[in-house]
Amino acid sequence: MTDPFGRIIDYLRISVTDRCNERCLYCMPEGYKGWAQRPDHLTAGELVAIAASASQLGFKKFRLTGGEPLLRPDLVSIAAGIAALPTTRSLGLSTNGTRLAAVSRELCAAGVTSINVSLDALDADTYRRVTGGRLDDALAGIHAALAADFESVKLNVVLMRGVNEDQLVPLVRFAAEHRTPVRFIELMPLTRTDVLDERNFLSCEDARTRIEAELGPLETLPDYRAGHGPARYARAANGAVIGFIGALTTPDFCGSCNKLRLTADGKLRPCLGRHGEIDLLAPLRAGHADLDALLKEAIANKPEDHTFQNDYRPERPMTAIGG
């Protein structure tokens, strides 16, 4: 399937919950209780059925997200159902890692091929300030994932000026030590608009400059791919592979976008940075959903680019959309 701009759309990111056991500054606003409507969220069977329809349209890449997906007790069975689809080439999981240690091997056996772990700091106090959680729990999850047989484990770091700038080089060194890519992600106005203020926003270019000042020039890797997303990669002298995801500062950021997003409450979202959604839950529950047609409609409605820089106003937070 191709969208109106000739991009092949073959990647579905599936949020299985908007619940989370952390409260990251850039993801979940104070007082958010969206999960109070949990009975309206998609069941395991509905999630797999939507993935199966996407598979029939040629989708090959799937990622389970949240919220924190490991809060769902049926996550392993959801993963196994999607992994068993005939076109599934890769099945990823995005997690904060705090519950990963206990289930890494089970997830791997179910067919999960890659793990992305959010790790915004290696200093325990900074980590707690950003997430409200415990760094040791996240590190235990990362080590368990690295010890399992996943095809890849990657670290994700959201760039926050004045919050975790001093953590960038330690995170690069950690990535080199554990031979796992680390990706630095620019803030996006998905929960608050003030994240784009110069007091808060740290660009990929500024992050790269800060890293190079301490570790020396980075070698740009124009053809390197460590997944199916938009990261641009470089290599440090210590061997670390570093990705930069610059949604706000990369001119052609959306040029190769290949994904749709499914929210935990059953909305199909063609673009993270625009508000349009297509409801799947209501027709599914009514028993007359033409999932193929709805997926095709979402692809046909996929815009050329996001509108983050055009006074974008979030209607619901990142945890409700899916990471």
N, C-alpha and C positions, 0 to 999 in steps of 0.2 A: 504494500500500500504506500502511495506517495501523497504528500499534502499538496496544496495549491502552489507551492514554491519548489516542487521537485525533490523535496527531502524524503528519503525512505523512512517511514515510521514503523519501527519494529521493536520498541522498548516500552514496557509498561511498568511504572512504579506503583506499587500497591500498598496503600496505608491500611494496616490491619487494626489500628486503634489510634485515638487521639489522646489516650492516657499516657502519662509518663511518671516515672519515679524521681525525675529530676525536674528542675525548673530553670532552664537556661535563659539567660538575659535576652537572647535574640529570638527565642522560639515561643515561649509561653508567658503571657502576661499575668500579673498578679490577679487572683480571683477567677481565673478561667475554669469553668466547670462544664465544658462541652460534653464530657462523657456522661453527664447525668442522663443523656438520651441514649444510653448504651443499647437498649432493646431495638433501636432503629438502625444500629450498625449492621453491616453485612455479616452474615454467618460464614463459617468456613466453607460450606457447600456453595454458597453464592459467590464467594471470592474465587474459588476454583472454577466455577462455571464461567465467570467473566474472563478469567485467564484462558480457559479452553476456547472461548469464542475468539479471543485475540490471537490465539495460536492458529486457528483456522484461517485467519487473515494474514498470517505470515509473521506474527510477532515471535521473536526468538529469545529476547532478553527480558527478564523479569527481576524486580527487586522488591523485597518486603521491607516496609518502613513503618513509622509511626509519627508522633508519639514514640513510645518505646515498645517495639513489636514483641519483645520477650515477656511483656506483661500478659500476653494472651496465652492461656494454658494449652490451646489447640494449635499453636504456631507450627510445631513439628509436623502435624498432619496436613496443615495448609501447605507447607513447603513440599512435603512429599507428593501431594496432589499436583502441584504445579510442575515439579521436577519431572513427573511422569508423562507430561504432555509431549506429543511426538516432535514438536518443533523446538522445544526448550533447549537452547544452547548454553545459557548461563542463568543462574538463579542467585541473586545477591541478597544480602541482609545488611541494613543500616541500623546501628545500635549504639547506645552509649556505653555498652560493654559491662555495665555493673552487674548484670545477671548472666553473663556469657560463660563464665567459668564452668557452671554446672551442666551446660547443655551443648557445648561446642561440638563434641564428638557425635552427639545425637543428631544435631543439625547437619553435620557433614554426611552422616549416613543417610539422612533423608534426601540428600541431593543438593543442598546449598553449596555453591561453588566458590563464593567470595563473601568476605566480611569487610564492611567499612565501620570503623569505630571512631566516634567523636572523642577527641582528646585535645581540649583547648588550652591545657597547661600541664606542666609537670611539677609545679609547685602546689602543694596541697591546699594552701590558703587561697591561692588564685583560682584553683579548680573549684573550690567550694564557693567562692564569690560568683563565679560564672554559672555554675550548675546547681549549687545547693547540695551536691553529693560528695561522696568520698572518693578521692583519687585512688586509694588502694584497691577499691572494688573494680574500678575501670582497668587498672593495670593487671589485676588478676584475670580479668576477661581477655585482655589482649594477649597475655602469655598463654592462656589456654587455647585461644584461636591459633596462635603461631605454632603450638604443639600439635594441633589437629592437622588433618590432611586437606585443608581448603586449597584451592588453586591460588588464591591470593588473599592477603589481609592488608588493608590500607588504613591509614590514619587520616582523619579529617579535622582541620583546625579552622575555626572562624576567626577572622582578623578583627580585633577590637582595639582601637587606639586608646592608650592610657590604661588598658586592662591587661592584655597579654602580650604586648610588644616584646617584653624582655624574655618571653618564653619561646620565641621563634627559633633561636639558635639551639637551645637545649632540646627542642623537639626534633630538629634536623639531626642532631647527634644521636638522639634516641632511635630515630628511624634508621640511621646508618648502622648502629649497633645491632639492631634486630632485622636488618635487611628487608624493610617494608617501606613502600612509598608513603610519603606524607604530603597531603594536599592542603594548601592555604586558600581559604574561601572568603571572598569579600562579603561584607554585610549587605543584606538586601532588605528593603522596607516592608517586610512581610508581617511583622508584629507591631513595630513602631516606626514612625517616619523620621524620628530624630536620629536614627542610626546613620543617616547620610550626612549629618552635620560634621563639620571638620573636626569637632571635638571627639567624635566617635568613629568616624570612618577611616580605615587604613587600607590603602589600595594594595593590590598585588605588586605593583612596581615599587612602592615604598617598602613593602615586606622584603622583596628581593634585594633592594639596596641595603637594608639592614643586615640581611644574612651575608651578603657579599662583603660587607665591611669587616666582618669577623672571620669568615671562612674562606674568603677569596672568591674570584669570579666563578659564576656558575656556567656550566656548559649547556647551552640550549639543545634540546633533543626534539627537533621538529617532527620526527616520524614516530616518536615513542608513544605507545598507548598502554595504559595500565587498567583499562576498563572501557566502558561504553559512554562515558560522560565527556564534558567539554574541557577538561583540564589540559593545560599546556605545560609540558614537562621540561625539567632541567636536571643536571647532575652536579652535585657538589664534589669538591676534591676528596672528601672523606667517603665518597661512594654513595651518599644518600641520593635517592631519586625524589625530586620535589615537584609537585604539581601546583599550578596556580589556576584558580577558577575565578576569573574576573568578570562577573556578570555586569558590573557597572562601568568598567573601564576598557573592556575589550571591544573594539568597534564591530567586529563580525561575530560576536559571541553566539548569536542564535543561528548562524549560517548553517550549522550542521546538526541542529537539534533533531533528535530522532525519537522523542518520547511523548507519551501521554501519562497523566497521573490519575489514579483512582483514589478518592478519599475514603476514609473509614465509614462515612455515612452514605456512601454509594453515589458520589458525584464524579463524573468523568471530566477531567480538566485538561483542555488542550495545551494550556500555557501556564506556567507557574506565575508569571508576571502580568497576567490579565485576569479579569474576574469571571469570564464566561465558564459555565459548567453545564453539563448535561446529566439529568437525574436518571440513574439506573435502578435505584432502590424501589421506587414506587411501582414501575412496571414489572419488576421482578416479583414483588410481593402480590401484585394483582394477577400474576400468571400469564401475562401477555407480552413479555419483554422480547423484542427482536434485538438481541445483543449485537449481532453482526451489523445491523443497520445503525444502531446507536454509536458503535465504535467508528463506523465509516463517517457518520455525521461529525464526530469529534475531530477526526482527521481532516475532513473538509473544512472545518471551522478553525483549524490551527493557524494562528496569525504568523506573520513574518518575523516579528520580534516582540520583546517585552516592552512594558511602559514604565519601568522602575524610575527612569529619570524624568518622567513627565508628570510630576506631582502625584505619583501613585499613592492611593490610600487603601491600606489593608482593610478588607471586610471581615476576615477572620484570620486568626494567627497561624503561624507556620505549623504548629502541632495539630491543627485541625485540617490543614491541607495535606500534610504528609511530607516528611523530610526527603 
